[in-house]
Amino acid sequence: MKLARSVTFALAALALGITGLAQADNYPSRPLTLVVPFPPGGAADTIGRYYAEQLSTSLGQPVVVDNKPGAGTAIAAEAVAKAKPDGYTLSLATAGQLAILPNLQKDLRYDPVKDFVPVAVVASVPNVVAVQASSKIDSLPALIAEAKARPGALSYSSCGNGTLCHLSGELLKHLSGTDLLHVPYKGSAPAVTGLLGGEVDVAVDTLTVLAPQIQAGKLKGLVLTSAERSPLLPGVPSATEAGLPGFVASGWFGIVLPKGAAPELVEKLSGAIGVIARSPQTAERFAQNGISVEQGTPAGFAELIAEDGKRWGEVIEAGKITLE
């Protein structure tokens, strides 16, 4: 009986392995969906649409972008976590979604580790702190001085609660000892529009979104949340140059699948994404938008999620940061 059971289990395992390989060989046989947790117009949408376009070519099936903004990226995450793990629903996950929001909101209906299978990190981009071109504030020290002179009077926009835009603003407050009022929007485009329209005094958003507005003279960049300046905005100082060396916060973006996705599908997608990441065209396209190309293994991406979750958890705890 024991021998019979062992043979049965072995045959079942072999059958599962063969099924997984066959599934990978036939995959994909129909269109795929890439869920992006922000509305059109931001860095996430730029990255998502580029990879959707390139994966459509390499996989031989259309990859349709589905923008699901809201709840600080939680709406998109919950939708993907509940999706069938057959490889046809992909998600462009962000640092805010998997490393920041879980440290801020304990009643989330998704688990950043248990509910997703990391496939590949694909890009990263720093944030910029900007004000209207007509503002009398012309530097980060000037912003800090104004905020200290009028505690709680100045407001800053972010692309949503629990996003890296939000946490960058809170990190600025914590490091500078200032009190800025956070005004969350449902995405980068409306957040920047809010600043341009005078609804807020400051915007904290991605280099991708703010660079064109600064280059056009509509906004003034005060500081880049990175250790070095960007070729897109050579006149905007780095965090160190602006006198706040700890103000470094670059957000990453990566592709994940719902939990239960077969390893063979993860491997196939990871390989296709790796080819795209190594293309000179990708580096050139991303550089035009202030985005850095990233690449690595699924295991490496999983480590990044865990490490960043711990790092931002410490920042949130130290700064006593909460969601409004």
C-alpha positions in Angstrom: 0.0 0.0 0.0 2.8 2.4 0.9 4.6 1.6 -2.3 1.4 2.1 -4.3 0.8 5.5 -2.6 4.4 6.6 -3.3 4.0 5.7 -6.9 0.7 7.5 -7.1 2.1 10.7 -5.5 5.2 10.6 -7.8 3.0 10.2 -10.9 0.8 13.1 -9.7 3.8 15.3 -9.1 5.2 14.4 -12.5 1.8 15.2 -14.1 1.7 18.6 -12.4 5.2 19.3 -13.6 4.3 18.3 -17.2 1.1 20.4 -17.0 3.1 23.5 -15.8 5.6 23.1 -18.6 2.8 22.7 -21.2 1.1 25.7 -19.8 4.3 27.8 -20.2 4.8 26.5 -23.7 1.3 27.5 -24.8 1.4 30.8 -22.9 0.1 33.2 -23.8 -2.7 32.1 -26.0 -4.9 35.2 -25.5 -4.6 38.9 -24.6 -3.2 39.9 -21.2 -4.0 42.7 -18.8 -1.5 44.9 -17.0 -3.0 46.7 -14.0 -1.5 50.1 -13.3 -2.4 51.6 -9.9 -2.6 55.2 -11.1 -4.5 57.2 -13.7 -2.9 58.1 -17.0 -0.2 60.8 -17.0 2.2 59.7 -14.3 5.5 57.8 -14.1 3.7 54.5 -13.4 1.5 54.9 -16.5 4.5 55.8 -18.6 6.4 52.7 -17.5 3.3 50.4 -17.6 2.4 51.4 -21.2 5.9 51.0 -22.4 6.2 47.5 -21.0 2.7 46.6 -22.2 3.7 47.7 -25.7 7.0 45.8 -25.7 5.5 42.6 -24.1 2.8 42.6 -26.7 5.5 42.3 -29.3 7.7 39.8 -27.5 4.8 37.5 -26.3 2.8 37.7 -29.5 -0.4 38.7 -27.7 -1.9 42.2 -26.9 -1.2 43.4 -23.4 -3.9 45.9 -22.4 -3.3 48.5 -19.7 -6.0 48.7 -17.1 -5.7 51.9 -14.9 -7.1 51.3 -11.4 -6.3 54.4 -9.3 -7.5 55.1 -5.8 -7.0 54.3 -2.1 -3.3 54.9 -2.3 -2.9 52.1 -4.9 -4.8 49.6 -2.7 -7.7 49.2 -5.1 -5.4 47.9 -7.8 -3.6 45.6 -5.4 -6.8 44.1 -4.1 -8.0 43.5 -7.6 -4.8 41.7 -8.7 -4.6 39.7 -5.4 -8.1 38.2 -6.2 -7.3 37.6 -9.9 -6.9 34.1 -11.3 -3.2 33.2 -11.2 -3.0 32.0 -14.8 -0.5 34.6 -16.0 -3.0 36.7 -17.8 -3.4 39.4 -15.1 -0.2 41.2 -14.4 0.3 44.2 -12.1 2.7 47.1 -12.2 3.5 47.2 -8.5 5.1 50.2 -6.8 7.1 50.8 -3.7 4.2 52.6 -2.2 1.9 49.7 -2.8 4.0 46.9 -1.5 6.5 48.5 0.9 4.9 51.7 2.3 1.1 51.3 2.5 1.2 48.0 4.4 3.1 49.9 7.1 0.5 52.7 7.2 -2.7 50.8 6.9 -3.3 47.7 9.0 -6.7 46.8 7.5 -5.6 46.3 3.9 -7.3 43.5 2.1 -4.1 42.3 0.6 -0.7 41.0 1.9 2.3 42.4 0.1 4.3 39.2 0.4 1.7 36.4 0.5 -0.7 37.6 -2.2 1.8 38.3 -5.0 4.6 36.5 -6.9 7.4 38.9 -7.8 8.5 38.7 -11.5 10.9 41.5 -12.1 11.7 45.1 -10.9 11.7 47.2 -14.1 12.4 50.9 -13.2 13.0 53.5 -10.5 12.5 57.3 -10.4 13.2 60.0 -7.7 10.8 62.7 -6.7 11.1 66.4 -6.9 9.8 69.1 -4.6 8.4 72.0 -6.6 6.5 75.3 -6.2 4.8 77.6 -8.6 7.1 79.7 -10.8 5.7 82.9 -9.2 6.3 81.7 -5.7 8.7 83.7 -3.6 10.2 80.4 -2.3 13.2 79.7 -4.5 15.1 77.0 -2.6 14.7 74.2 -0.1 16.1 76.2 2.8 13.7 79.0 1.9 10.8 76.5 1.9 11.9 75.2 5.3 12.2 78.7 6.7 8.7 79.7 5.5 7.2 76.5 6.9 8.8 77.1 10.3 7.6 80.7 10.3 4.0 79.5 9.5 3.5 76.0 11.0 0.7 74.2 9.2 0.0 77.0 6.8 1.8 75.6 3.7 0.3 72.6 2.0 1.8 70.0 -0.3 0.2 67.7 -2.9 0.9 64.0 -3.3 -0.2 61.4 -5.9 -2.2 59.6 -3.1 -2.2 58.5 0.5 0.5 55.9 1.2 2.4 56.5 -2.0 6.1 57.4 -2.2 5.0 61.0 -3.1 3.2 61.1 0.3 6.0 59.5 2.3 8.6 61.8 0.6 6.7 64.8 1.9 6.4 63.3 5.3 10.1 62.5 5.3 10.8 66.1 4.4 8.7 67.2 7.4 10.4 64.8 9.7 14.0 65.7 8.6 13.4 69.5 8.6 11.2 69.7 11.7 8.4 71.5 9.8 4.6 71.1 9.6 3.2 70.9 6.1 -0.4 70.1 5.4 -0.7 67.0 3.2 -3.3 67.1 0.4 -3.6 63.8 -1.4 -4.9 63.5 -5.0 -5.8 60.4 -7.0 -2.7 60.4 -9.1 0.2 62.6 -10.2 -1.7 64.5 -13.0 -4.4 65.9 -10.8 -1.8 66.6 -8.0 0.3 68.7 -10.3 -2.8 70.4 -11.7 -3.6 71.3 -8.1 -0.3 73.1 -7.7 -0.6 74.9 -11.0 -4.1 76.0 -10.1 -3.0 77.3 -6.7 -4.9 74.7 -4.7 -1.7 73.8 -2.8 1.6 75.6 -2.2 4.1 72.7 -3.0 4.1 69.5 -5.0 6.0 66.4 -4.2 5.9 64.1 -7.2 8.0 62.1 -9.6 10.7 63.6 -11.8 8.8 62.2 -14.8 5.8 64.3 -14.1 7.4 67.5 -12.8 10.4 67.8 -15.2 8.3 69.0 -18.2 6.5 71.6 -16.0 9.8 72.9 -14.6 11.5 72.9 -18.0 8.6 74.9 -19.4 9.0 77.5 -16.6 5.6 76.8 -15.1 7.1 75.5 -11.9 10.3 75.8 -9.9 12.2 72.7 -8.7 13.6 73.1 -5.2 15.3 69.7 -4.6 15.6 66.2 -6.1 15.1 63.3 -3.7 18.4 61.7 -4.8 22.1 61.8 -4.1 22.9 63.3 -7.5 21.4 65.8 -9.9 19.4 64.7 -12.9 20.4 65.5 -16.5 16.8 66.5 -17.1 16.9 69.2 -14.4 20.6 70.2 -14.1 19.6 73.3 -12.2 17.8 71.5 -9.4 20.1 70.5 -6.5 20.3 67.0 -5.0 19.2 66.4 -1.5 22.8 66.7 -0.2 23.5 69.9 -2.1 20.2 71.4 -0.8 21.4 70.8 2.8 19.2 67.7 3.6 21.4 64.7 2.8 18.9 62.2 4.3 16.1 63.3 2.0 16.7 60.5 -0.5 13.7 58.5 -1.8 13.6 56.9 -5.2 10.5 54.8 -6.0 10.8 51.4 -7.8 8.3 49.8 -10.1 8.0 46.1 -10.8 5.8 43.4 -12.4 4.0 40.9 -10.1 1.5 38.2 -10.6 -1.3 36.9 -8.3 -0.2 34.3 -5.7 -0.3 30.7 -7.1 1.2 31.6 -10.5 3.2 28.7 -11.9 7.0 29.1 -11.7 7.2 28.3 -15.4 5.1 31.4 -16.2 7.1 33.6 -13.8 10.3 32.4 -15.6 8.9 33.1 -19.0 7.7 36.6 -18.1 10.9 37.4 -16.3 13.0 36.4 -19.3 10.9 38.5 -21.7 11.1 41.5 -19.3 14.8 41.1 -19.0 15.3 41.3 -22.8 13.2 44.5 -22.9 15.2 46.0 -20.0 18.5 45.3 -21.7 17.4 47.0 -24.9 19.1 50.4 -25.6 15.7 51.7 -26.7 14.4 51.2 -23.2 17.2 53.1 -21.6 16.8 55.9 -24.1 13.0 56.1 -23.7 13.2 56.0 -20.0 16.0 58.6 -19.7 13.8 61.1 -21.6 11.4 60.8 -18.7 13.9 60.8 -15.9 13.4 57.1 -15.2 16.2 54.6 -14.6 15.9 51.1 -16.0 16.2 48.4 -13.4 16.4 44.6 -13.8 17.0 41.5 -11.7 15.7 38.1 -10.8 12.3 37.3 -9.1 14.2 36.4 -6.0 16.1 39.7 -6.0 12.8 41.6 -6.4 11.3 39.7 -3.5 14.3 40.8 -1.3 13.9 44.4 -2.5 10.2 44.4 -1.4 11.1 43.0 2.0 14.1 45.3 2.6 12.1 48.4 1.5 9.2 47.4 3.6 11.4 47.3 6.7 13.2 50.6 5.8 9.9 52.6 5.3 8.4 50.9 8.3 11.2 52.4 10.4 10.7 55.8 8.8 7.0 55.7 9.5 7.5 54.7 13.1 10.2 57.2 13.8 8.2 60.0 12.2 4.9 58.8 13.7 3.4 59.1 10.3 -0.3 58.2 9.8 -2.8 58.4 7.1 -5.2 61.3 7.2 
